[in-house]
Amino acid sequence: MKEIRVKEVMSRSPMVLDMNTDVSSAVKRMVQRGISTIIVTKEGIPVGIVTDRDLVVKVVARDINPSEIKLGDIMSSPLVVVDENERLERAASMMNKKKIRKLPVVSDDRIVGLLSENDIVKISPDLLLIASEKSREYEEKGEEEEFFAGLCDVCGHFSTRLVFYKNMYVCPKCRANI
């Protein structure tokens, strides 16, 4: 059976908005495009993600006026990301382990798409169950390395290969020098 890669099923051209965009404006754009997720940037650099669930839990449930709060105030950060060439099974396992429903997809330090549970289920409804089992296997073997996207806590440069090391998010270069 052919291994399916993330790039074969991901959604392309995710919505990207600046962290200073007010939630009300962002929601209007989400509705216009019929989407449920925004990649949040700071000066053009991806730093977080906001989903429709974040809007409900962090804005609506707290009775906050969406015109008075910014995306940066409610985003989840740092971004957990997956490479576009990763096996879909492995990406699904990562999503299951982290209990996330949307996963930004990267290629050459750029966000190129978004993988959702719905994308996976369209291809293979059984894949989420398989991923749950594989997630345990990867944890036992220590095979699954987790990457984040954002600014390195040491050098301040953007990377899609940040790792959590010594209580910091660091790029590969800084990790080698610590």
C-alpha positions as CSV (number, residue, x, y, z in Angstrom):
1,M,0.0,0.0,0.0
2,K,1.3,3.5,-1.0
3,E,2.3,5.7,1.9
4,I,0.3,8.9,1.9
5,R,2.2,12.2,2.5
6,V,0.8,15.2,4.3
7,K,1.1,17.4,1.1
8,E,-1.3,15.1,-0.7
9,V,-4.3,15.8,1.6
10,M,-3.6,19.2,3.3
11,S,-5.5,22.3,2.5
12,R,-3.4,24.9,0.8
13,S,-3.2,28.7,1.3
14,P,-4.3,28.9,4.9
15,M,-5.6,32.3,6.1
16,V,-2.7,34.3,7.6
17,L,-3.4,37.5,9.7
18,D,-1.3,39.7,11.9
19,M,-1.5,39.3,15.7
20,N,-2.8,42.9,16.0
21,T,-5.9,42.1,14.0
22,D,-9.1,42.4,16.1
23,V,-11.1,39.3,16.5
24,S,-14.2,40.8,15.0
25,S,-12.4,41.6,11.7
26,A,-10.8,38.1,11.7
27,V,-14.1,36.3,12.2
28,K,-15.7,38.2,9.3
29,R,-12.9,37.1,7.0
30,M,-13.2,33.5,8.3
31,V,-16.9,33.5,7.5
32,Q,-16.3,35.0,4.0
33,R,-13.8,32.3,3.2
34,G,-15.7,29.5,5.0
35,I,-12.7,28.5,7.1
36,S,-12.2,27.7,10.8
37,T,-8.5,28.4,11.3
38,I,-6.1,31.4,11.2
39,I,-2.3,31.3,11.2
40,V,-1.2,34.3,13.3
41,T,1.9,36.3,12.4
42,K,4.0,39.0,14.0
43,E,5.8,41.2,11.4
44,G,5.1,38.4,8.8
45,I,6.5,35.6,11.0
46,P,4.1,32.8,12.0
47,V,3.8,32.8,15.8
48,G,0.5,31.2,16.6
49,I,-2.8,29.7,15.6
50,V,-6.5,30.6,16.3
51,T,-9.3,28.2,15.6
52,D,-13.1,28.5,15.8
53,R,-12.8,26.6,19.1
54,D,-10.5,29.3,20.5
55,L,-13.1,31.9,19.5
56,V,-15.8,30.1,21.4
57,V,-13.7,29.3,24.5
58,K,-11.6,32.4,24.8
59,V,-14.0,35.1,23.5
60,V,-17.6,34.1,23.5
61,A,-17.7,32.0,26.7
62,R,-15.9,34.9,28.5
63,D,-18.4,37.4,27.1
64,I,-15.5,39.5,25.6
65,N,-16.3,42.0,22.9
66,P,-14.5,40.7,19.8
67,S,-13.8,44.2,18.6
68,E,-11.8,44.8,21.7
69,I,-9.5,41.8,21.7
70,K,-6.6,40.9,19.3
71,L,-5.7,37.6,17.7
72,G,-2.4,37.7,19.6
73,D,-4.4,37.7,22.9
74,I,-6.1,34.4,22.1
75,M,-3.7,32.5,19.9
76,S,-2.1,29.2,20.8
77,S,1.6,29.5,20.6
78,P,4.2,28.2,19.7
79,L,2.9,26.5,16.6
80,V,3.2,22.7,16.4
81,V,4.0,22.0,12.8
82,V,4.6,19.1,10.4
83,D,6.7,18.9,7.2
84,E,4.7,18.5,4.0
85,N,6.7,15.3,3.2
86,E,5.9,13.6,6.5
87,R,3.8,10.4,6.3
88,L,0.1,11.1,7.0
89,E,0.0,8.4,9.6
90,R,2.8,10.1,11.6
91,A,1.0,13.5,11.3
92,A,-2.2,12.0,12.5
93,S,-0.3,10.4,15.4
94,M,1.2,13.7,16.3
95,M,-2.3,15.4,16.3
96,N,-3.7,12.6,18.4
97,K,-0.9,12.8,21.0
98,K,-1.1,16.6,21.3
99,K,-4.9,16.6,21.1
100,I,-5.0,19.1,18.3
101,R,-7.3,19.2,15.3
102,K,-5.4,21.5,13.0
103,L,-1.7,21.2,12.1
104,P,0.2,23.8,10.1
105,V,2.3,22.3,7.3
106,V,5.7,23.6,6.5
107,S,8.2,23.4,3.6
108,D,11.6,25.2,3.7
109,D,10.7,27.3,6.7
110,R,7.4,28.5,5.1
111,I,3.9,27.5,6.1
112,V,2.4,26.0,2.9
113,G,-0.8,24.5,4.2
114,L,-3.0,23.2,7.0
115,L,-3.8,19.6,7.9
116,S,-7.1,19.0,9.7
117,E,-8.7,15.9,11.2
118,N,-11.3,16.3,8.4
119,D,-8.6,16.1,5.8
120,I,-7.4,12.8,7.3
121,V,-10.9,11.3,7.7
122,K,-11.7,12.0,4.0
123,I,-8.8,9.9,3.0
124,S,-9.0,7.1,5.6
125,P,-11.6,7.1,8.5
126,D,-9.5,4.3,10.2
127,L,-6.3,6.4,10.1
128,L,-7.1,8.2,13.4
129,L,-7.5,4.9,15.2
130,I,-4.3,3.6,13.6
131,A,-2.6,6.9,14.6
132,S,-3.6,6.5,18.2
133,E,-2.0,3.0,18.3
134,K,1.1,4.2,16.4
135,S,1.4,7.2,18.8
136,R,1.9,4.8,21.7
137,E,4.5,2.8,19.7
138,Y,6.5,6.0,18.7
139,E,6.5,7.1,22.4
140,E,7.7,3.7,23.5
141,K,10.5,3.8,20.9
142,G,11.3,7.4,21.4
143,E,11.0,8.0,17.6
144,E,8.7,11.0,17.4
145,E,10.6,14.3,17.4
146,E,8.3,17.3,17.8
147,F,9.0,20.6,16.0
148,F,7.5,24.0,16.6
149,A,7.5,27.1,14.5
150,G,8.2,30.5,15.8
151,L,11.1,32.7,17.1
152,C,14.1,31.1,18.8
153,D,14.4,32.1,22.4
154,V,18.1,32.4,22.1
155,C,18.9,34.1,18.7
156,G,15.4,35.5,17.9
157,H,15.3,34.1,14.3
158,F,12.3,32.4,12.9
159,S,12.5,28.6,12.5
160,T,10.0,25.8,11.7
161,R,12.4,23.4,13.5
162,L,12.3,24.7,17.0
163,V,12.5,22.2,19.8
164,F,11.8,22.6,23.5
165,Y,15.2,22.3,25.2
166,K,16.2,23.4,28.6
167,N,12.9,25.2,29.1
168,M,13.3,27.2,25.9
169,Y,12.2,27.0,22.3
170,V,15.5,26.9,20.3
171,C,16.5,26.5,16.7
172,P,18.9,23.7,15.7
173,K,21.9,26.0,15.5
174,C,21.4,27.4,19.0
175,R,20.7,24.0,20.4
176,A,24.1,22.7,19.1
177,N,25.7,25.7,20.9
178,I,24.0,25.3,24.3
